[in-house]
Amino acid sequence: MTDKIREKGISRIDSGSTHGWFVRGYRNGKTHSRLFSDRKCGGREASFMQARVYRDELLAGLKEIPLKPRARRVVFRDARNSTGILGVCRTAKTGANGKINECYSVSWRPSPGVQKCTSFSIRKYGEKKAFQMAVEHRKRMLQEIHGEEVVRVMMRMRKPLKSAS
């Protein structure tokens, strides 16, 4: 009967001398778990019923614990970056008419799970001006999101652009 059961947070363990139902719940990066052994609980079905009751109590208890806000991590370096400013890259876009337009693309994350981007045309502004506009836009966005200190760190870590010289 319990061979086909799939219940959130409950897993079957049959390994070596361990046989039972394992219950897991997570909150604020911490794992809460417990094993319900077939032998100690009076058999496979009884251990599953106890695991299910515990799981329901655990999940209700975890909901009572307030969620801690997750700290946002700001990344300043990436070995794959070739412009010297993370979030700014030189790229080519194909227009609706099939024409290829080279530009500097800028991306940023105003909030977790949300990504925004824009671009500055090299044909319209020229290589150096498009790059400068992209860097300034990236700085403005980071300043709005994280504050002035992040922008200062970003500019200290900047490596010179080779292709825009």
Secondary structure, 3 states (H helix, E strand, C coil): CHHHCCECCEEEEEECCEEEEEEEEEECCEEEEEEEEHHHHCCHHHHHHHHHHHHHHHHHHHHHCCCCCCCCCCCCCCCCCCCCCCCEEEEEEECCCCCEEEEEEEEEEEECCEEEEEEEEHHHHCHHHHHHHHHHHHHHHHHHHHCHHHHHHHHHCCCCCCCCC
